[in-house]
Amino acid sequence: MKKIVLILAALLTISLSACSQKKAETNMKQKVLVAYFSASGTTKGVAQQLAEAASADLHEIKPAQPYTDADLDWRNKQSRSSVEMQDKKSRPAITNKLTDIKDYDVVYVGFPIWWYTCPTIINTFMEAYDFNGKTVIPFATSGGSSIKKACEDLRDTYPNVNWKEGKLLNHASKEDMKKWIESNQ
């Protein structure tokens, strides 16, 4: 009887080890992209750190017409960013489109929070590619707003995308980023 219990315990250990190894191999094979839009450079810095922590490729979502300081003046209702954010159909043109999005399994999408959500240029990016079969994970920077509404808006607008929980990464350390990355695998 004791021998049978030991054999069963050994088989269970081998089985669990094989499952764990298979999961690790699957995660190692995933190709990861960090795509980001940054108007002032803050989100760019976070995206670079995230790409390094995730061993990911980095892609900047560049507006065809760069934003000026006047464009970003949220107190001016006639500024470019204010006008874009008031128009739910606004899709600012982007340059430097990706040619190989199909090669990625996981895509982190980063942006600054504007008016409690993501800038409309993120919709341009989301609508430019086929995210079918990919995991998409939003991240953001903000001077005081949460990422919650942006995540809700993205899920509502693109319900067929496999979204993972987003995170505000303003002051995240490399270790915090690595833990978050691991929690998304």
C-alpha positions in Angstrom: 0.0 0.0 0.0 2.8 2.4 0.9 4.5 1.6 -2.4 1.3 2.5 -4.3 1.0 5.8 -2.5 4.7 6.6 -3.3 4.2 5.7 -7.0 1.0 7.8 -7.2 2.8 10.8 -5.5 5.7 10.4 -8.0 3.4 10.3 -11.0 1.5 13.4 -9.7 4.8 15.3 -9.2 6.0 14.4 -12.7 2.6 15.4 -14.2 2.6 18.8 -12.4 6.2 19.4 -13.4 5.4 18.7 -17.1 2.3 21.0 -17.0 4.4 23.8 -15.5 7.2 23.3 -18.0 4.7 23.3 -20.9 3.2 26.6 -19.6 6.7 28.1 -19.4 7.5 26.9 -22.9 4.3 28.4 -24.2 5.0 31.8 -22.5 8.5 31.8 -23.9 7.2 31.3 -27.4 4.8 34.3 -27.2 5.9 37.3 -29.2 5.1 40.5 -27.4 4.7 44.0 -28.7 4.4 47.3 -26.7 2.7 49.9 -28.8 2.2 53.3 -27.4 1.1 56.9 -28.1 2.8 59.6 -26.2 2.1 63.3 -26.6 4.6 64.7 -24.1 7.1 61.8 -23.6 5.8 60.5 -20.3 4.1 57.4 -21.8 7.1 56.8 -24.1 9.4 56.4 -21.1 7.0 54.0 -19.4 6.6 52.1 -22.7 10.3 51.7 -23.1 10.6 50.3 -19.5 7.7 47.9 -20.1 9.2 46.7 -23.4 12.5 46.0 -21.7 10.8 44.2 -18.7 8.6 42.1 -21.1 11.4 41.4 -23.6 9.0 42.9 -26.2 9.3 44.8 -29.4 8.5 48.5 -29.2 6.3 50.5 -31.6 5.3 54.2 -31.3 1.9 55.1 -32.5 2.8 58.4 -34.3 0.2 60.9 -35.3 0.5 62.0 -39.0 0.2 65.6 -37.7 2.3 65.9 -34.4 0.6 67.5 -31.5 1.8 71.0 -30.4 1.5 72.4 -26.9 -1.5 74.5 -28.1 -3.1 71.3 -29.5 -2.8 69.7 -26.0 -4.3 72.6 -24.1 -7.2 70.8 -22.4 -8.5 74.1 -21.0 -9.1 75.4 -24.5 -12.3 73.9 -25.9 -11.1 74.7 -29.4 -7.7 73.0 -29.0 -7.2 70.0 -31.3 -7.2 67.4 -28.5 -10.4 68.9 -27.0 -12.2 68.8 -30.4 -11.0 65.2 -31.0 -12.1 64.0 -27.6 -15.6 65.6 -28.0 -16.1 63.7 -31.3 -16.5 60.0 -30.7 -15.9 59.3 -34.4 -12.6 61.2 -34.5 -9.8 59.0 -35.8 -6.5 61.0 -36.1 -4.3 59.6 -38.9 -1.2 57.7 -37.9 2.1 57.1 -39.6 4.6 54.3 -39.4 2.0 51.5 -39.5 3.1 48.0 -38.5 3.5 45.4 -41.2 3.8 42.4 -38.9 1.1 42.7 -36.3 0.1 39.1 -37.2 3.3 37.9 -35.7 2.4 39.1 -32.2 0.5 37.1 -29.6 0.4 39.8 -26.9 0.0 43.5 -27.5 0.4 46.1 -24.7 -1.3 49.3 -25.8 -0.2 52.4 -24.0 -1.5 56.0 -23.9 -1.9 59.0 -21.6 -5.3 59.4 -20.1 -7.3 62.3 -21.8 -10.7 63.2 -20.4 -10.7 60.1 -18.3 -10.2 57.7 -21.2 -7.8 57.0 -24.1 -7.1 59.5 -26.8 -9.0 58.9 -30.0 -5.7 58.0 -31.8 -5.9 54.7 -29.9 -9.1 53.9 -31.8 -7.3 54.6 -35.0 -4.6 52.1 -34.0 -7.2 49.5 -32.8 -9.1 49.8 -36.1 -6.0 49.6 -38.3 -5.2 46.0 -37.4 -6.8 42.6 -36.8 -6.4 41.6 -33.2 -8.2 38.3 -33.6 -6.5 35.6 -31.5 -4.3 38.2 -29.7 -4.3 39.2 -26.1 -4.4 43.0 -25.7 -3.4 44.7 -22.5 -3.9 48.5 -22.0 -1.6 50.6 -19.9 -1.6 54.3 -19.3 0.0 57.3 -17.6 -2.0 60.0 -15.9 -1.7 63.1 -13.8 -4.5 62.0 -11.6 -7.1 59.9 -13.4 -7.7 56.2 -13.2 -7.4 53.8 -16.2 -10.8 52.2 -15.3 -13.0 54.2 -17.7 -10.5 53.8 -20.6 -10.5 50.1 -20.1 -14.3 50.0 -20.0 -14.5 52.2 -23.2 -12.0 50.0 -25.0 -13.9 46.8 -24.1 -17.2 48.4 -25.1 -15.9 49.7 -28.4 -14.0 46.5 -29.3 -15.9 43.6 -27.6 -14.3 40.9 -29.8 -10.8 41.7 -28.6 -9.3 39.4 -25.9 -8.7 42.2 -23.3 -6.7 41.7 -20.1 -7.0 44.1 -17.1 -5.2 47.4 -17.8 -2.9 49.2 -15.4 -1.8 52.7 -14.7 2.0 52.6 -14.8 3.0 56.2 -13.7 5.6 55.3 -11.1 5.9 51.5 -11.5 9.3 50.0 -10.8 10.8 47.5 -13.1 9.9 44.8 -10.5 6.3 46.0 -10.4 6.2 45.8 -14.2 7.6 42.3 -14.2 5.0 41.1 -11.7 2.2 42.6 -13.7 3.6 41.0 -16.9 3.7 37.6 -15.2 0.1 38.1 -13.9 -1.0 38.5 -17.5 0.5 35.3 -18.8 
